[in-house]
Amino acid sequence: MSSRYPIPAGESRIELRVKNSRFIGRAAYTPTVDAAKAFIEQVKAEEAGHSHAVYAFAVGHGATVTHGMSDAGEPGGTAGRPALAVVKGSDLGDVTVVIIRYFGGTKLGTGGLVKAYTESAQLALAELPVTEKVEQRPVQVTVPYSFYEPCRRLVEAHHGQVEAEDFTTDVTMHLTFIVDDLPAFEADLAELTSGQVTVISTR
């Protein structure tokens, strides 16, 4: 899985009317399957009296992604599958789309349903604010006092965060790095200390 990928930065809610049926599309950031399920239940509760509550989600991104969907009583393949196709095509990770339908008395037919659910999912995702998920990793290094200042400068140069420091016989620095920045820091630290200091992952 890539250590960086786009995710929702908030929630969205849209409304679409098709032949007297109301479709409400809602989308949100859901970093786990449990979070996705909780959001689906929340939407069902908040949009009371609905005919159908169709959903599609993607948890994770790239090669390690978990997808889920439901037609929620609509004819097979007319609701959850088109919504999931939109989610997959968006390239967003950690996202759930729930489409609530209030039946208006006029049947839409298979093609009409696919179009309505596809459009609802597209509109809900289009309204979502998006940010980037950046995987970070906590590590620690223990350095002699003679290397302390140069090491701090190295941490700063590689965009690391100093979370805590323990000053005893040596200095133990508790650090957080963006995963992509860690290999270069490790290489420069090994060069600075002639291989005397190694980075220990604390996760």
Secondary structure as GFF3:
##gff-version 3
##sequence-region A 1 203
A	DSSP	beta_strand	4	8	.	.	.	ID=ss1
A	DSSP	beta_strand	12	18	.	.	.	ID=ss2
A	DSSP	beta_strand	21	29	.	.	.	ID=ss3
A	DSSP	alpha_helix	33	46	.	.	.	ID=ss4
A	DSSP	beta_strand	52	61	.	.	.	ID=ss5
A	DSSP	beta_strand	64	70	.	.	.	ID=ss6
A	DSSP	alpha_helix	80	90	.	.	.	ID=ss7
A	DSSP	beta_strand	95	102	.	.	.	ID=ss8
A	DSSP	alpha_helix	109	126	.	.	.	ID=ss9
A	DSSP	beta_strand	130	134	.	.	.	ID=ss10
A	DSSP	beta_strand	136	143	.	.	.	ID=ss11
A	DSSP	alpha_helix	145	157	.	.	.	ID=ss12
A	DSSP	beta_strand	161	167	.	.	.	ID=ss13
A	DSSP	beta_strand	171	178	.	.	.	ID=ss14
A	DSSP	three_ten_helix	179	181	.	.	.	ID=ss15
A	DSSP	alpha_helix	182	192	.	.	.	ID=ss16
A	DSSP	beta_strand	200	201	.	.	.	ID=ss17
###
